[in-house]
Amino acid sequence: MQAYQESFARIYNLRWGEWAKSIAPYLEKFLASFSNVSEQPTLLDLCCGTGQLALHFLQRGFRVIGVDLSESMLQYARENCKEYLEAGLAQFIHADATDFTLEEPVQFAVSTYDALNHLANLEALKKCLKCVHRALMDEGVFIFDLNTRLGLRRWATLRIEDEPNLTLMQSGLLDEAGRKAWVRIWGFLRAEDGRYDRFEETVFNTAFHLTEVSNALKETGWHRWHFSRLGDLNTPLEDPEQEGRVFVVAFID
Ligand SMILES: C[S@@+](CC[C@H](N)C(=O)[O-])C[C@H]1O[C@@H](n2cnc3c(N)ncnc32)[C@H](O)[C@@H]1O
C-alpha cells in the first residue's frame, strides 16, 4: 500500500497533476462515444490523487467519485474540486483500491498515472479489479494505464533538476527478477515565506506481465478488454509489451 505523504502531496499537486489533466480529454472523448451515455454520467476516479482528472470531468458535466488511500492527496483533490464538492457533484473517499464498495453503481471508472502499478502484487490487482467490476453498472467501462516492464526500465536512472524555487532529485532502481521498480523522489520546494520545505517519497511500481493482467481480468469476471495507446483507445495493440505504457480498456457486457 502506498499512500503518498503530506510533503509529497504538495509537490505532486503542483507538478504531476498536470499529466492527468493532459490525458483527460482523450479519456473523455472515448467515454463520450458510448451511445448509452446518460445526461449526467457518473465516473469513479480510482486512486484519484490530487483531483486534476476529476476536475476535468466535473467541468464537463460528469458526477465524480474519487477514491484514494492518501488523506493528504485527497485534501488537495477536495480543494481543487471545491465548487463541485459543495454542489454535491463530487465526492472524495478515503479507501483502499483493493477493498472498497460504492453506494451506487457508476457508469465509468478510470485509474491513471500507473496508479495500479502501485499495488503490491497480482493478488492485490485481482482484488481491485473485483471491486471495480462490482462498482460498475451493466455496460460500464473501466480504463486504467500501466507502466509495462519496458517502461519501468526507464526508472533506473538518476535525475536532478535545479530551479530557483525547486530542487528535485529522482533516483530509480529496477529489479526485473523481483518485478519491482522503485523511485526515490526528494528535494526542496520554496514556500511563500521564502523558506524551503523538504519533501521525500519512495514510490514503487509492480511490473505486471500483461498476460497476467489479462488472466486477472478474466478471473475477476471481465469478459472483454484490450490493451491500447492513449491516442487510439479503440484499437487493440498487437504487441502491448513493446509499449512503455499501455491503456487497458475493459468492458462490462
Ligand atoms: C501516481 S499517483 C496517480 C494520481 C492520479 N490518478 C493522477 O493521475 O495524477 C498514485 C495515487 O495512487 C494512490 N494509491 C496508491 N495505492 C493505493 C491504494 N491501494 N488504494 C488507493 N489509492 C492508492 C496514491 O495515494 C496516489 O494518490
PDBQT file of the ligand as one rigid body, heavy atoms in Angstrom, charges set to zero:
ROOT
HETATM    1  C1  LIG A 301       0.869   8.266  -9.348  1.00  0.00    +0.000 C 
HETATM    2  S1  LIG A 301      -0.458   8.792  -8.325  1.00  0.00    +0.000 S 
HETATM    3  C2  LIG A 301      -1.754   8.979  -9.512  1.00  0.00    +0.000 C 
HETATM    4  C3  LIG A 301      -2.771  10.010  -9.094  1.00  0.00    +0.000 C 
HETATM    5  C4  LIG A 301      -3.796  10.379 -10.154  1.00  0.00    +0.000 C 
HETATM    6  N1  LIG A 301      -4.542   9.229 -10.622  1.00  0.00    +0.000 N 
HETATM    7  C5  LIG A 301      -3.159  11.075 -11.339  1.00  0.00    +0.000 C 
HETATM    8  O1  LIG A 301      -3.370  10.649 -12.480  1.00  0.00    +0.000 OA
HETATM    9  O2  LIG A 301      -2.453  12.079 -11.122  1.00  0.00    +0.000 OA
HETATM   10  C6  LIG A 301      -0.914   7.318  -7.488  1.00  0.00    +0.000 C 
HETATM   11  C7  LIG A 301      -2.009   7.520  -6.442  1.00  0.00    +0.000 C 
HETATM   12  O3  LIG A 301      -2.444   6.251  -6.004  1.00  0.00    +0.000 OA
HETATM   13  C8  LIG A 301      -2.721   6.328  -4.607  1.00  0.00    +0.000 C 
HETATM   14  N2  LIG A 301      -2.687   4.946  -4.106  1.00  0.00    +0.000 N 
HETATM   15  C9  LIG A 301      -1.629   4.115  -4.029  1.00  0.00    +0.000 A 
HETATM   16  N3  LIG A 301      -2.006   2.915  -3.568  1.00  0.00    +0.000 NA
HETATM   17  C10 LIG A 301      -3.355   2.986  -3.370  1.00  0.00    +0.000 A 
HETATM   18  C11 LIG A 301      -4.343   2.066  -2.917  1.00  0.00    +0.000 A 
HETATM   19  N4  LIG A 301      -4.014   0.819  -2.552  1.00  0.00    +0.000 N 
HETATM   20  N5  LIG A 301      -5.631   2.488  -2.866  1.00  0.00    +0.000 NA
HETATM   21  C12 LIG A 301      -5.985   3.735  -3.211  1.00  0.00    +0.000 A 
HETATM   22  N6  LIG A 301      -5.082   4.659  -3.638  1.00  0.00    +0.000 NA
HETATM   23  C13 LIG A 301      -3.791   4.283  -3.720  1.00  0.00    +0.000 A 
HETATM   24  C14 LIG A 301      -1.642   7.260  -4.057  1.00  0.00    +0.000 C 
HETATM   25  O4  LIG A 301      -2.005   7.802  -2.800  1.00  0.00    +0.000 OA
HETATM   26  C15 LIG A 301      -1.607   8.304  -5.184  1.00  0.00    +0.000 C 
HETATM   27  O5  LIG A 301      -2.518   9.332  -4.953  1.00  0.00    +0.000 OA
ENDROOT
TORSDOF 0
